[in-house]
Amino acid sequence: MLKELYRAALVTAAAACFAITSLASFSVSAKGVYQSGADFFAEVFAQQQAESKILWLTPEIRTQAAAIVGHPVRGLRIRYHQSDKKTAWILEEIGKEMPITIGVVVEEDVIQLVKILAYRESRGGEVRYPAYTAQYKGAALQEDYQLNRNIDGITGATLSMWAVNKVAALALYYHAVVNQSSATHQP
Amino acid sequence: MKKQLLAMIIGLNITAVAQAATPSMEEMWQMIQQQQGEIATLKQQLRKNDARIQETEVIAEATISAVEQISMAPSASSKTTFGGYGELHYNSLDRDDSSASKDEMDFHRFVMFTGHQFSDRVRFFSELEVEHSVAGDDQPGEVELEQAYIEWDLASQHSAKAGLFLLPIGIINETHEPNTFYGTERNNVEKNIIPATWWEGGAAIKGEISEGLSYDAAIHSGLFLDAGEYKPRDGRQKVGKARADDFAFTGRLKYTAIPGLEIAASVQVQQDIRQGEGEAIGGTLFETHVAWQRDDFQLRALYARWDFDSAINNIAVGADEQTGFYIEPSYRISDKIGLFARYSEYDNLAGSATNTAVEQVDIGLNYWLHPNVVFKIDYQNQDTPTETGYDGFNMGVGYSF
């Protein structure tokens, strides 16, 4: 009898816990959207006058970008912001199943900032911690289009870490393109 | 005389032509009027062209946007995801007492993942596995449903799930794609003590308490040890018409605030691993581990311990305490090659006075043909007090996507 009561109490407690948290969830925002793109650009260029620009993905750029991320890149163009030699990019890459939205700031061919703007995967969200993303500051592209430094990973978040690595390398490549070629176009 | 006459005629003609080429004021006025008209017409055409250019830009922008929306918007099919992993193993092992050997080729696991995103907040995930290639009566393998659950977000950092899921214990129980760990075979401690891979049916919540500190809590079906059985691995019911007279509870705290470092501890309480048959036997599992990566160096260490009610000693003396640990340093020589060594020890009868521990040393390497494709080779030296340990080589190839 005591055992039955004990089990009933446990199941009731678990159900109550779920009900309360489920009801509470209706008032909160969607999972994992930490900053909008507009706010990211505003924060990055708070002290500077930045221009909104477009990088058109020509066949050459598309080929190299695909080699960096390991799959064909989608879309026809990439919007970015630029002030002098500083560019800011918002790019997406799938970790395991869902796209991770990542903001990257590059100046003088070196990463100044990586910030996770939206994370939608069920596991591996530790990549959004500033302690993790700080590892990318100062990273540059090697000749083989890989980052020139090791990034200490997170157990169980390998795919998310790879996604951030790819986006960091891609932003460095795009930055090099817009600062050396005429592939840009004023919107 | 003739020459003078000719020159006079030419001069008269030139003067006449010159007088004829110079327009009068009236003619000039008409010409100006005509040119003004042409300028007005050209201006009008220019304005039209400007308007057309602007219109073309709008059309181009609308077309590009539409193409991007079509090519980049998530389609119904992209809401359903597919993946998988698999591993082929070759074992060439000899028993210490020379009474047996194991030379075996085995497609150990072929796994398919299927997931579906119902909405931003609600998703489904599943894992279906064929073990040992062939399943059926008198066949070595099994077809197993290892995961099938609905997960929904309760808040931005908290979610719940219900269904059949992997328990949050140890390092490889939840993440065991072959390209993520060293060694052809999974380590013996998590296999025989925890026991990985371990899934149960029930409900769970997980989330973050603060940055880098997360929790898991689950209520789920429990182990069922039939008469004569005492090892947790034998008690996995795999959620197939599982006895659910008594539930079990699992909780985990995990610290990941420092890049490259994971420290976690799990506790599980089993109310009765006999599920109401005979004398009740409760049990508690404690597991803790650390995984630390610094540049090319990595260290994994894990300790696990079961404490069962002493009634289990009626089945096997010393089974009330079952423990194990391993330590595994590894070094990545390059992006492609990593070396590892592992010392492990486990004992399913640790409560007995006699030595019943199984010790094993593994050394080997992984070669990543691609980040998701790995070849493995390792040597194992296993020692048991009864000379029943197996020594030899293991090789394998694995993939995940």
Interface residues (C-beta under 8 A of the other chain):
Chain A: R7 L10 V11 A14 C17 F18 T21 S22 A24 S25 V28 S29 A30 K31 G32 R74 G75 L76 R77 K96 E97 M98 R120 S122 R123 G125 E126 Y129 A131 Y132 Q135 N150 I151 D152 G153 I154 T155 G156 T158 W162
Chain B: I64 V67 E68 S71 M72 T81 G83 G115 Q117 D120 R121 R123 F125 E151 W152 D153 L154 A155 S156 H158 S159 A160 I171 E174 T175 T180 A203 I205 E208 E211 G212 I219 D246 F247 T256 A257 I258 P259 G260 E262 A291 Q293 R294 D295 D296 P371
